[in-house]
């Protein structure tokens, strides 16, 4: 009997030694029925690292959402071409060069309007004429960052924010007529007041016939508090248009606007080379029209989705490593 006891103890020690060599010896309090080592120090460290990565990505998405609190960065519309370029191609290198130039500190203080050709790529950037230099600089940084996030590998893209816009593409994308309609929005609130239509038409006529500032930007208004809420009108052309070209473009845009938004209390029309908008009341509310607005929340959704995918992938790899330890 004593011999059998020593043999049993020897077998138990050998079994413990083999388990120790395989790294499987664990505190039974942390061991699930299948023997997975979820309670080991290494596993806990890995899980905590995964949680830190996930929280970091979530924080980035909140930063993108917070950026939308700056109304100058609110997105009005974007157009992305169906044609795409290849990753690592010369076209992508040209695009990166253009976007880096737009966002550079040197370019940020030089002009509200910037046009460049890099190889087969043509690019244009412009700030709204009534923003400050600091607001323009910030808008350049934001729009250059968002362009490739929102339009991916599209050959051509146009991104219009409240304070600035960016457009790039090849010669075909850039050859569209200057009076071609690219975006329209009418407020859901409408009116039948003849006084409103009279003031609105006066505002649009003032935009069509008036002179423009150095940034091809113009603001007009009509009405006072005794006649009800005033109406404000805004127009801007691309910076390289001559005065007659700008006047023609604004005339076309104003005509389209009255046709597209006949009874709306606010509306906006964007053509390839200019835009016209009007609003009743607040002089800065014309870019807050409800119809078809997309903002920086899109960026937050994209980043949040990427965060979820990355975390899910890493977590599955973590589970796979646990299963391997069980084998």
N, C-alpha and C positions, 0 to 999 in steps of 0.2 A: 504493500500500500504506500509506503514511504517513497519507493522508487517511482510509483505511478505519479505521486504528487510532485516529485522533482521534475519528472518529464513534462507534466502539465505546465508547471511554472516556466520551464525552459521554452516550451512552445509559445506561451503567452508573451515572453520577453522577445522572442524572434518576431512575432506578429507585430508587437509594438514598435520594434526597430524598423521593420519594413514600412509601417505606416509613417514613421517619423521621416524616413528617407524620401517618401513620396509627398511629404508635406501635407498629409491628411489628418494628422493628429490634432484634434480640436477639443475645445471645452464643450461637452455634450449639452450645456445649457443653451448654446447658440446654434445647435445643429438641428436642421429640419428633418422630417421623416426620410427624405431622399438622400440626406447626407451632404447637402450643399453648404458650403462654408461661408454663409452670409455674415457671420459674426467676426471674421478675422479682421485684424487691424488693417491689412492691405486693402481688403474689400471696402471697408468703411472710408479709407482715404480716397480711393478711386471714386466712390459715390459722391463724396463731398466735393471733389474736383469737378465732377460732372455738374453738380448743382451750381457751383460758382460760374462755370461757363454758361449755363443756361440763364442765370440771373444777369450776367453781363450782356448777353444778347437781348434780353428783355429790356434792360436799361437803355441800350442803343435805340430800340424801337420807341421808347418813351421820349428820348431826345428828339427823334424825328417828328413825333407828334407835337412836342413842345415847340418845335420850330415853326409849326403852323400858327402859333399864337401871334407871330409877327405877320400882320396882314399883308405886308409887302411881298411876302413869300407864298401867299395863298395862290394855288394854281387855278387859273381860269380855264385853260384847255391845253391839250397836247395832241399832236398828230405824229404818228410814227409810220414810216413807209413799210410796205410789205417786203420790198427787196432787202436782203441782209448781206453783210460782209462776213468774211471768214475770220475767225480768231487768229491773231498774230499776223494778219495780212498788212501790206503797206497802207491800205486805207485806214485800218484801225490805228496804226502809228500816226498817220496824218491827223486823225480825229483827236487822239490824245494830245498831240502838239497844239492843236487849236484850243481845246478845252483848258489846257494848262496855261496858255497865253491869255485866255479870257479871265481866268481866276487869279492871275499873277498880280502881285502888289504894284508892279510898274504900270500895268494896264489899268489897274483899279483907279488911279488918280489922273489918268491922261485924258479920258473922253467918256461921254455917255453913250457914244456910238462907236462900234468897232466892226470892221469887215476885213476878212482875210481869206486868201486862197493858199491851201497847202496841198501840193500835188493835184489830185483829182477832186479834192474836197473844197467846197466853198462854205464859209461860215459867216454869220452876222450875229452881233449882239447889240442890244440897245436898252437903256434905262428909260423909264417914263420921265417926261420932261420936268415934272414938279417934285421929284424926290431929291433928297440931299446927297452929297457926295458919299457920305457914310452909308446911307441906305442903298445907294447904287453899288457900292463896293460889296456890301453884304449880299445883295441880290445876285451879283455876278458869281460869287462863291457858291451860293445855293443852287442856282440854275445849272451851273457847270457840273455840279455833283449829281444832280437829279437826272440829267439828260440820259446818260447811259444806264442808270438804274431803271428808269421808267420805259425807255425805248430799246433797251438791250442792244442787239447787234443790227438794228435797222440802219440802212444806208443813209436815210434822210429822217430828220426829226425837227419838229417845231414845238417849243415849250413856252407857253405864255403864262407868266406869273403876274401878280398885280403890279409889281414895281419894275419888271423888266421882261424881256423875251430873248430867246436864243433860237437860232435857226441854222441848220447845216445840212449838207447833202452834196450829191454830185451835180453835174451840169444839168441833167434831166430834171432832177428834183427842183433845181433853182430856176428853171426856165418857165415856170408857171406865170401867167399874166398877173400883173400887179393888182388888177381889179377882181381877181378870182376870190369868191367867198370861201373862207376857211373856218369861220365859227360865228354863231349867232346865239343870242340868249335874250329872252323877254321875261319880265317879271310876271308872276301869276296874277298880281293885282292889276286890274284894269279900271278904266274910267270912261264916262261918256260926257264929261264936263267940257263944253266948248272953250271955256277959258284956259283949260289945261292945254288943249291942242294948239291954241293961239300962241301960248308961251313956248311950248315945245318947238313949234315951227320957227319962231323967232330965234331960239337958241341954235337950231340946226342951220339956219340961214347965216347966223353970225359965224359959225364954224366954217361954212363954205366960202364966205366972202372975206373973212378977216385975215390979217397977216399972222404968221407963225413965228415963234421964237427960234433961237439958234438950234434948239433940239427938235425942231419941226413939231412943236407941241403948242396947243391952244386950248384955253378954257373960256367959256362964255356962260352967262346966266341971264335969267329973265324973271321978272316978278319981284314983289316984296311981301312983307308980312301982311299988309293990308289987302293984298290980292290972293291970299292963300300961300301955301308953301312955294318957294321959288324953285325953278328948274335949272339945273346945271348941265352944261354940255362939255364934252372933252373930245379932242381929236389929236392924233399924232401920226406922222408919216415916218418911214424909214429915213435915217439921217442923210442918205446920199441922194434923195430926190430933190429936184429943183423946185422952186416955189410953184411954177405952173403945173408941174407933175403932181405935186402934193395937193394943190387945189382941186385938180381933176379927180384924184383918188378919193378925197374927202367928199366931194360932190356925189360920186357914185355910192360911197358908203352910206351917206345920209339918206339918199334916195332909197337904197335897200332897207335901211333901218325903219323908215316910215312904212314901207310895204310889209316888212316882216313882223313888226311889232306895232300895228296900227293903233291899238287902244291901251297898250301897257304903260304903266306909270314910270317904268324904267326899261332900258334895253341897250344892247350893244351889238355891234357888227364888226367883225375883223376880216379885212381883205388881206391879200398877200403883202401889200406894201403900206397899208394904213389901217386905222380903226377909228370909229366914231361911237360915242355912247352918250346917253343922257340919263338923268335921274331926278326925281322930285324929292325935295327936302334936303337931307344930309348931303353935303358936297362931296363926301368920300364914300357914299354907299353904292355908287354905280357899279363897283366891281363885286358887290355882294349879292347880285341877282341869283335867285335860288336855282334856276334851271341849269342842269348839267354841270354843276361845279364838282371838281375833283381837287383835293388839297393834299398837303403833305401827309395826311393820314394814309394815303396810298403807300407812301414810302414806309410808314410804320407797319402796315399790314405785310408788305413784302419782307421786311426785316424780321418781323415776328414769325412769319411762315418759315423763313430760312432757319430761324432759331429752333423752331419746333422740329423741323426735319433733321437738323444736325444733332439735336439732343436725342431724338428717337434712334438715330443711327448709332450714336455712341452707346446709348443704353442697351441696344440689342447686342452690340459687340461685347459689352460688359457681361450680359447674361450668357453669351456664348462662351466667354472665358470661364464662367462659373461652372457651366455644364462640362467643359473639358476637365475641370478639376475633379468632377464627380466620377469621370470614367476610370 
